[in-house]
Structures are given as structure tokens and as C-alpha cells.
């Protein structure tokens, strides 16, 4: 198999998209289990990982629209995890 640079970046892009989509599956299943709409902490981790991979892919593709969109999302996901960590510290 000839694994080119382009194939590598397509793999990163598809992996990022798969992780990013996985966050919705996680949220949906978690909410079904809880019988109410809930966003688990794992949703934010998957959001960050998926966003980081998609951002790397967007930078490689030099797509400014995609870069801006993923950059903003990454900041939001990081901030949510910071707020969750802060709230967790206050409980203990």
C-alpha cells in the first residue's frame, strides 16, 4: 500500500469527523439511559479531540472558513472542560 501524505491527511480528516460525530452518539445514548437530555463530560473531550483533528486537517487544506469554525469550537470545548473541573473542585 502506498501511504502518501495526502492519504495521511485524509485519514486525519476522516478520523476527526468520526470522533466529532461520536460525541453526538455518546450524548444521545447517555440521555436515553438517563431518560432525560444530558451532556456527559465525555462529550466535551470528544468535541476537543475531534475539533483538534479537524482543525489540523483544515490548516493542511488551508481552508480559512473551516479553520475559523474549528478554532472557535475548540475554545468553547476547552472552556466547558475548565468550568466542569472548577465545579468538581468546589464539590470536593
Buried (B, 14 or more C-beta within 10 A) or exposed (E): EEEEEEEEBEEBBEBBBEBBEBBEEBBEEBBEEEEEEEBBEEBBBBBBBBBBBBBBBBBBEEEEEBBEBBEEBBEEBBEBBEEEEEEEEEEE
